[in-house]
Amino acid sequence: MVAADLDWGIGKTQALPWPKLKSDLQHFKRVTSAASEGKRAAVLMGRKTWESAEVAGRPLPRRLNVVITRRTDLTVPEGVRVAGSLETALELAAATADVESTFVVGGAEIYREAFAHPALRYVYLTRVELHCGCDAHIPNLDELGFVVDPWDGDQQLDENGVRFRIERLRRTP
Ligand SMILES: NC(=O)c1ccc[n+]([C@@H]2O[C@H](COP(=O)([O-])OP(=O)(O)OC[C@H]3O[C@@H](n4cnc5c(N)ncnc54)[C@H](OP(=O)(O)O)[C@@H]3O)[C@@H](O)[C@H]2O)c1
């Protein structure tokens, strides 16, 4: 799950750089919270995203939150898990009985690894039609060989004077 501006920027000074986009937040919540009865999804994030303005050390409810860090002394609230690498975080999610899907939710460092990971199925991309002068970027996903994979969540929106579209991408074989 990622939102990027026209320069593939995703964040600035440890926060999202564009005005609040309610429909995008709803889309994020809807996709990462969808689960069968008694099940939930895991959301994997880097330590800086965990501490960023949007998350601020508060776990996303009804999802297994996994924070990826090289630190051994990170304290997190009860129920949140800590992993030493993306691979360990994926293993932890796979080994948790009630987890049925796993989403990587940032930031730039973790996405970079995730985009190259063989287990990646889709990228849910929100493309914000702005140039925000970000200090955190993802690679150009077109150049990485991702293509649009139409799904029923495709949306073209305009909110708070910001145009953006929500798409799902997949890797070309
Ligand atoms: N637009 C979006 O969709 C979106 C989504 C999420 C975040 N963001 C933005 O992205 C920015 C944060 O991204 P970021 O790249 O600076 O940070 P990040 O990826 O969230 O976190 C980086 C941290 O993760 C840990 N880490 C990274 N690779 C690791 C590895 N291989 N093994 C173990 N730990 C590893 C390290 O933590 P330690 O330093 O603790 O070891 C590292 O400092 C913020 O501006 C945020 O707002 C945007």
The ligand as an SDF file (V2000), in Angstrom:
LIG
                    3D

 48 52  0  0  0  0  0  0  0  0999 V2000
    3.1100    7.8230    1.0960 N   0  0  0  0  0  0  0  0  0  0  0  0
    3.0780    6.6450    1.7050 C   0  0  0  0  0  0  0  0  0  0  0  0
    2.3620    5.7290    1.2710 O   0  0  0  0  0  0  0  0  0  0  0  0
    3.9090    6.4220    2.9300 C   0  0  0  0  0  0  0  0  0  0  0  0
    3.7450    5.2660    3.7060 C   0  0  0  0  0  0  0  0  0  0  0  0
    4.5660    5.0770    4.8140 C   0  0  0  0  0  0  0  0  0  0  0  0
    5.5100    6.0420    5.1320 C   0  0  0  0  0  0  0  0  0  0  0  0
    5.6230    7.1460    4.3550 N   0  0  0  0  0  0  0  0  0  0  0  0
    6.6720    8.1470    4.6410 C   0  0  0  0  0  0  0  0  0  0  0  0
    7.9310    7.5340    4.4680 O   0  0  0  0  0  0  0  0  0  0  0  0
    8.8750    8.2030    5.3150 C   0  0  0  0  0  0  0  0  0  0  0  0
    9.6080    7.1710    6.1390 C   0  0  0  0  0  0  0  0  0  0  0  0
   10.3350    6.3120    5.2660 O   0  0  0  0  0  0  0  0  0  0  0  0
   11.8660    5.9620    5.5690 P   0  0  0  0  0  0  0  0  0  0  0  0
   12.4280    5.2650    4.3930 O   0  0  0  0  0  0  0  0  0  0  0  0
   12.5410    7.1870    6.0660 O   0  0  0  0  0  0  0  0  0  0  0  0
   11.7380    4.9900    6.8100 O   0  0  0  0  0  0  0  0  0  0  0  0
   11.0350    3.5340    7.0220 P   0  0  0  0  0  0  0  0  0  0  0  0
   11.2510    2.6780    5.8250 O   0  0  0  0  0  0  0  0  0  0  0  0
    9.6600    3.7260    7.5390 O   0  0  0  0  0  0  0  0  0  0  0  0
   11.8900    3.0160    8.2540 O   0  0  0  0  0  0  0  0  0  0  0  0
   13.2820    2.8870    8.1390 C   0  0  0  0  0  0  0  0  0  0  0  0
   13.7740    2.1180    9.3180 C   0  0  0  0  0  0  0  0  0  0  0  0
   13.3260    0.7590    9.2110 O   0  0  0  0  0  0  0  0  0  0  0  0
   14.3290   -0.0940    9.7180 C   0  0  0  0  0  0  0  0  0  0  0  0
   14.8490   -0.9020    8.6100 N   0  0  0  0  0  0  0  0  0  0  0  0
   14.9130   -0.5990    7.2940 C   0  0  0  0  0  0  0  0  0  0  0  0
   15.4290   -1.6200    6.5960 N   0  0  0  0  0  0  0  0  0  0  0  0
   15.6850   -2.6010    7.4970 C   0  0  0  0  0  0  0  0  0  0  0  0
   16.2190   -3.9010    7.4070 C   0  0  0  0  0  0  0  0  0  0  0  0
   16.6040   -4.4250    6.2140 N   0  0  0  0  0  0  0  0  0  0  0  0
   16.3580   -4.6200    8.5290 N   0  0  0  0  0  0  0  0  0  0  0  0
   15.9770   -4.1340    9.7240 C   0  0  0  0  0  0  0  0  0  0  0  0
   15.4590   -2.8920    9.8790 N   0  0  0  0  0  0  0  0  0  0  0  0
   15.3170   -2.1450    8.7790 C   0  0  0  0  0  0  0  0  0  0  0  0
   15.4100    0.7940   10.2850 C   0  0  0  0  0  0  0  0  0  0  0  0
   15.0090    1.0670   11.6220 O   0  0  0  0  0  0  0  0  0  0  0  0
   16.0550    1.3960   12.8000 P   0  0  0  0  0  0  0  0  0  0  0  0
   16.6910    2.6950   12.4160 O   0  0  0  0  0  0  0  0  0  0  0  0
   15.1830    1.4820   14.0110 O   0  0  0  0  0  0  0  0  0  0  0  0
   16.9990    0.2390   12.8260 O   0  0  0  0  0  0  0  0  0  0  0  0
   15.2790    2.0460    9.4290 C   0  0  0  0  0  0  0  0  0  0  0  0
   15.8140    3.2060   10.0250 O   0  0  0  0  0  0  0  0  0  0  0  0
    8.0830    9.1950    6.1370 C   0  0  0  0  0  0  0  0  0  0  0  0
    8.1400   10.4770    5.5170 O   0  0  0  0  0  0  0  0  0  0  0  0
    6.6570    8.6770    6.0510 C   0  0  0  0  0  0  0  0  0  0  0  0
    5.6930    9.6950    6.2260 O   0  0  0  0  0  0  0  0  0  0  0  0
    4.8500    7.3560    3.2820 C   0  0  0  0  0  0  0  0  0  0  0  0
  1  2  1  0
  2  3  2  0
  2  4  1  0
  4  5  1  0
  4 48  2  0
  5  6  2  0
  6  7  1  0
  7  8  2  0
  8  9  1  0
  8 48  1  0
  9 10  1  0
  9 46  1  0
 10 11  1  0
 11 12  1  0
 11 44  1  0
 12 13  1  0
 13 14  1  0
 14 15  2  0
 14 16  1  0
 14 17  1  0
 17 18  1  0
 18 19  2  0
 18 20  1  0
 18 21  1  0
 21 22  1  0
 22 23  1  0
 23 24  1  0
 23 42  1  0
 24 25  1  0
 25 26  1  0
 25 36  1  0
 26 27  1  0
 26 35  1  0
 27 28  2  0
 28 29  1  0
 29 30  1  0
 29 35  2  0
 30 31  1  0
 30 32  2  0
 32 33  1  0
 33 34  2  0
 34 35  1  0
 36 37  1  0
 36 42  1  0
 37 38  1  0
 38 39  2  0
 38 40  1  0
 38 41  1  0
 42 43  1  0
 44 45  1  0
 44 46  1  0
 46 47  1  0
M  CHG  2   8   1  16  -1
M  END
$$$$
